[in-house]
Amino acid sequence: MLLPRYSIRTVLYVAILVAVVALIAGQAVQGAFWAQGVTVAVASLAVLWLVFALFYGMVAAFALIATPDAAQAASRSHYPESRQNSSPADTSPVTSQDG
């Protein structure tokens, strides 16, 4: 699938959030000092998120360059491919022979 699945509720929440941010930015353009502060804070968070994403990309690229088998290791399963000593008879509880 090309796009991930979002519910209409999620889309409406995001649209409301964007509308509120645009309303506050409009108040900031008109000269409201509180709105200017909120707009700068929201813009700072957006820039901070982009910097984090950039650094993550740089570290991920460096990890692939530094360890050539990292992509192959990441694609492997965390579970063993075959079990040793696994038969239905081995699942019985251990009982003592003292009696």
N, C-alpha and C positions, 0 to 999 in steps of 0.2 A: 504494500500500500504506500502511496506517495506521501500522504499526510497522516499524521497521527490522529486518532479519534478523540474528539472533544465533545462534551455534552453542550447542549444549547445554554444550559445554566452557566457553564464555565465561560462561554463566549460572551454572554450578557454581563457577567461580573467583570470581565476584562474591559468590555466596552464602557461600563459605568466608571471604572477606575480611570480609564483614559479620558473620559469626559470631565471628570472631576479635576484631573491634572491640567487639562486644557482650560477649564474655568479659572483655576488658580493662576495659571500662566497669563491668562487674559487680564486678571486683576493686577498682576505684577507689571504688565505693560502699561496699565493705566496709572501706576504709581503707588499702589498699596505696599507698604514696607513689609508687612507680614507675609504677603503673597510672594514678594521678591525673595524673602528668606526661605520659604517653602520650596520655591522653584529652584533656587540654588542647591538646596539640600537634595531634592529629587534628581537634579542633574548630576550632582556629585555621586550619588549612589549608582546612577547609570554608568558614569565613567569608571567608578571603582569596579563594578561588575565586569566591564569590558577589559580592564587591566587584569583582573583575576583570570578571565578567559584567555587572554593573550599569554600570560605566564603559564597557565596550564598547558596550552598548546605547545609552548616552547619546551617545557619539561617533558611532555609526551614525545615530541619529536627527538629530543636529545636521548631519551630512553631507548627509542627505536634505533637510533644511530649507534649508541654506546653498546647495546646488547642486541646483536643481530637476530638472535633466536627468541627475542621477547615476544614477537608477534606469534610465533609458533607455540611458545609456552602459554601465552594468554588464551589461545584457542583450544588448548587441551582441557579436558574435564578434570574436576577436582576429585573425582571418584576413581578408584582403581579399575583397570580394565578387566581384570579377572581376580576372583577370590581364591585364596589357597585354603585348603581343608574345609571346603564348604559342601557339606552334603546334608540331607535331611536328618540323618542319624546323629549328626553333631549338635543338633539343636536341643537335645534332651538335657534336663538339669542334671548336675553332678550329684550323685548320692554317695554317701559314705559306705564303705564295705566293712565297717566295724561290728557288725552285729550278729 
